[in-house]
Amino acid sequence: MKLAYWMYAGPAHIGTLRVASSFKNVHAIMHAPLGDDYFNVMRSMLERERDFTPVTTSIVDRHVLARGSQEKVVENITRKDNEEAPDLITLTPTCTSSILQEDLQIFVNRASISESNNGHSGIDKATSDVILADVNHYRVNELQAADRTLEQIVRFYLEKEKKLNTNTIPTKTKKPSANIIGIFTLGFHNQHDCRELKRLLNNLGIEVNEIIPEGGSVTNLKNLPHAWFNLVPYREIGLMRAVYLEKEFNMPYVAISPLGIIDTAVCIREIEKILNNLSLNGYQSSLPEGHKLTNEELNGLSQKNNEPSLPEEHRQLDGALDSKSQKTYNFENKYIKQQTRFISQAAWFSRSIDCLNLTAKKAVVFGDATHAAGITKILAREMGIKVVCSGTYCKHDADWFREQVVGFCDQILVTDDHTQVGDMIAKLEPSAIFGTQMERHIGR
């Protein structure tokens, strides 16, 4: 954490608040002094949503410094539980309030006990789940904190469901389905991307099981394992959760961003591969990790005229992946070639006057890892524009970024210092800049 004139990625608590405010009926309480509570204004101004931003600030003032924060934080949690009855209340400090070195988990535990006691005393009210965002506010930035918070919320509710139904193995949907992970508030064109992803999956005959976190409900997180696979369009948020679901529920995931014709085709081929593997492997692929089929179960699967003799609790796919009706998915001819040759406007645009004006001219790309890598490859491979420098401010994902853009640009820059980006642009004098708001100012 550092004091800076400009930050590409904000402090950690902003990421936590973005995830919490993306869910429906989730309230966030920020333990912070006045001045750190600008998230409400920022989100209300940029998103223009009808409802108020569900974030309350538990203000750290002179009284808190004198007596401690516990009484005030617990009071705010119980008050919001009574007033709004959210499904979940998320408590997060900020970098400033973290200086107090208070154990906020104790406050969360006390608030939960207090609510439980109120429930037993005959008061008719909803009791919310309360969690503390498990984020190191001095070591991670906004994007890392958002990814960690989303994974924490998902883990909390899936483990809660596992305790309630210890012997139940999640069943898969009969038709191919996917969870879209990582669409959330204040994301760069996230709403447009979500609409296009749903259209893409629908064209492939794949249903959308859940979209998390934007517009999702924490009470529906228990349905996540029902999907056949997870689709993670952005590396910045959602990847930790996809890895967790793969480890715990043997769910494959696709983390290829469908940006441009080539990468969209690669993403679709990866989806095709996953569907065919599930279809061919059938029950074996759907079993919990570590479970091996017995000889009797294998013999049952090989019988063509009889039902497989697997235990009922292991038959997760409800016949959708039955060995007798193995289905092969092939999107190459029916979708990829059709879209590339007759539907996509990319070939037309690459020959248009707008694009020809930049052909063989220099361009600079800078942004988050997902979009910067995607735009760099589109410019170099699909539009014939020379990228002299491609960069990202996601230093925690520098290795992946370098692997993606090597060979498509002359220089690679990984930094979160806007002055270095400005110096690089001034030195290279590109004809076009694809970047953030700061690069727009630099280009002027």
Helices and strands as residue ranges (DSSP letters): H 12-22, E 26-32, H 39-47, E 55-59, H 62-67, H 70-84, E 88-93, G 97-100, H 104-120, E 129-132, H 142-164, E 177-183, H 190-203, E 207-213, G 218-226, E 229-231, H 239-249, E 253-254, H 260-281, H 283-286, H 295-302, G 312-314, G 323-325, I 332-336, H 337-338, I 339-343, H 346-350, H 353-356, E 362-367, H 369-377, I 378-382, E 386-392, G 395-397, H 398-405, E 411-414, H 418-428, E 432-434, H 437-443
